[in-house]
Amino acid sequence: MDFELLTQYGDRFWDGTLISLKLVLMSSILGLLIALPMALARSSHHRRYWIPAYSYIYFFRGTPLLIQLFIIYYGLGQFEAITNSFLWPVLSDAEWCGLIGMTLNTAAYTAEILRGGIRAVPRGEIEAAKAYGMSWWLLQRRIVLPRALRIAWPAYGNEVILLLKGSALVSTIAVWDLMGETRSIFSRTYALEIFVYAAIIYFLLTFLLTRVFNQIEKRINRYLVSY
Amino acid sequence: MKLKLFMAVLLGCFLLLGTAHAQKIRIATEGAYPPFNMKNTKGELVGFDVDIARALCDQMKADCEIVAQDWDGIIPGLLAKKYDAIIASMSITAERMKKVDFTDRYYSNYLRFIAKKGSGLEVTKSGLKGKKLGAQRATISAQHLEDNFRKTANVKVYDTQEAAFLDLKAGRLDAVLADAYPGYDWLKKPENGGYDHVGDTIDINDKIGIAIRKGDKALKADFNKALKALRDNGTYGRINANYFPFSIY
């Protein structure tokens, strides 16, 4: 192990780590916001709601994130209609494309996780709410979604960790994330320990995320053990 | 008895493998760097590097196998003995010299920016301030950009040269820094008529050599002898002329 490399390239590792973390945090929050209504639509009995949600989820779960990123980044850039449009300032930026790809991808997985949570909400609670005369919307807002989110929380934490590791793929569309920096540093040093350092950083990030999710889980689910 | 037979067969296999290895020189190239090494429509490796490799093998009367290997892993593959030499337009750099050994040069490389015609880009630190500049990852161009423009400009690196050019055409980049000859080759294509070199060639004393494992002294000497012979007997000049109307040695 050559620890000099760590001091020499430390700031680049740091820059990359910040970008990776930023992409994961932003895409997981945006993904969750998209996933909430989508999970409701997916759980609906009306065709006009569940079919679009189902198709979206099926597409994004059925194709690799790498291909989704390539289509968004290299694919869209081929059309003049897009390069001339008002969207281009956003779509011409690699980080934005990475964020869009990761968000759309994680939204599909999160919607499916939330659907599981929605289905696991005890029927008795829903019946009780209905007996109180709650409207559909109030029922979702007060009973179903809060309950579903609490039930699905551990599985959602898992998805965010997978998202962190999936984020390494944005290095292929010229984003200077942790993996991008790592590959460029490796290409000039040919020192395999560079990848070991990157693995340790990813591990620490995963550890940090796990702790955060555990703390939140303890807090939101404490009513389950409080009596 | 059975075990003995098994061991004998196993030993025989190892011996066979061992001898096959000794006679054959395995050469790696990238296959994604036109016109030096690329795959034709049939999937065969062709290009200047491949022609030079074949000519060297003929000169050395050696049995050669040329394999394709991704650029990122091309030096680790050599160290892991997946092949014995790299003829893939690899620059001789101090950083690489720490890991591998190089023969004498077989051509010299320069860097040059490419941008849209009439862009009026000024190739200086201040002229390129805040501009989006691209290059292929793990190349001299990328390192030149990272070392000189990372703080002042927006530097982006791509997995392939083609992806960098694609982003130049999509308008995501103001300029691409590339090796002069592949850039010349790219500009020659009719669909890239709207682009041109900007600024002078950047001479970074970039010599292209054949990479071999450290300590492979005999192979290095053979390659150097054969290279000199190709230069002297005109073979090198003929191969050069097939690709460029000027000498790249």
Interface residues (C-beta under 8 A of the other chain):
Chain A: Y74 G77 Q78 T83 W88 S92 A94 T172 A174 G180 R183 S184 F186 S187 R188 T189 Y190 L192
Chain B: D72 I75 P76 E95 R96 K98 K99 G134 R137 A138 A142 Q143 E146 K156 V157 Y158 D159 A163 L166 D167 A170 G171 R172
